[in-house]
Amino acid sequence: MSSWKEGQINLQSDTQTRPTPRMREVIAAADVGDEQYGHDPSVNQLCQETAELLGKEAAVFLPSGTMCNEIALLVHCRPGDEIYAHRTAHILISEAGGPAALAGVQVYPIDGPRGQYSAEALQAGIQPQSRYTPTARLVLVEQTSNGGGGTVWPLELVRQVADTAREKGLHLHMDGARLMNAVVASGTSAEEFSAPFDSVWLDFTKGLGCPIGAVLAGSADFIHEAWKWKQRIGGAMRQAGMMAAACSYALRHHVDRLAEDHENARRFAAIVSQCDGLQLDPEPVETNLVFLDIAGTGLAAGEVRARLEAESINISEPAPTRLRVCTHLDVSREQVETAAHAFVNIVNDLR
Ligand SMILES: *Cc1c(COP(=O)(O)O)cnc(C)c1O
């Protein structure tokens, strides 16, 4: 189950983190005002800091990453347009059909290994434009790729894909839910990764450990239009500085430590890879997500997950033979090792 109990090891998602005691103090002490009027100093500060971090003119605070994606499409696109994203992209599989329901766009899925696609694959997906075709409008890159296994799009690949998009006159949008994991893992700065994109956002509720919030950045004109959508769909808030202060705190204190999560994910992978028939997919583990293909063990992912749950260890089960383990600031090295050994024992026992 998802609520925390004493001694529970929750590796289900990095969204499971609870605010740390220090973060709770920052939340309680936050300077606030009416966000909708532009009067909340903590929100304004967070937007400025994030815009600078991403090398963009302006930014807007939103309740979730999903709203960042959907508002970006509403600003960039018109109904009947086509956008391009990897087949595993969050926007395609986990936003309840939002692109179709809200912006009225269709998502053309591009294939490629590790949740990434090449400039050639993108090029091949974009039809020569005519009266018959949907209007090609936007290319989306998810950094890191969640469904691809927490993989980092290398800067060179991002640039090649962006060049192809520009040649075709398309907009570029980055889903940066875990951009800071990519930054810490690769040493490439957030600004460099973001440079080719018209819009980019960061989620504060994943590895950064905040309770609420994401920030969408772009040009001043883009953010002006994004604000209209925020207002229109009821995303404008009031004393949201309590949440924004936690996000600013996380930018200062929870970014560098993502390296520990990556190290813990690799540690988990190293221990469980002793099991016969178990495949890390993908391998190697690059950030904080570990995907395990257990088809070769003859076991069902559900059985293994349920047995772990009985020992107060939570992981997720994205497919019948696939399991996902996600490390974050609320699980220690020791707990990760405990969970990995329990995993090995359960698999050996069930066989
Ligand atoms: C979690 C996630 C989102 C959505 O973010 P929320 O804040 O949960 O709405 C979007 N894209 C990716 C890649 C994600 O992992």
The ligand as a Gaussian input file, in Angstrom:
#p B3LYP/6-31G(d) Opt

LIG

0 1
 C        5.713000      12.434000     -13.164000
 C        5.906000      12.816000     -14.586000
 C        5.111000      13.783000     -15.197000
 C        3.923000      14.424000     -14.511000
 O        4.260000      15.137000     -13.395000
 P        3.177000      15.372000     -12.218000
 O        3.817000      16.420000     -11.390000
 O        3.032000      14.041000     -11.546000
 O        1.910000      15.815000     -12.865000
 C        5.374000      14.125000     -16.509000
 N        6.399000      13.560000     -17.162000
 C        7.190000      12.631000     -16.615000
 C        8.323000      12.073000     -17.401000
 C        6.969000      12.203000     -15.303000
 O        7.740000      11.257000     -14.779000

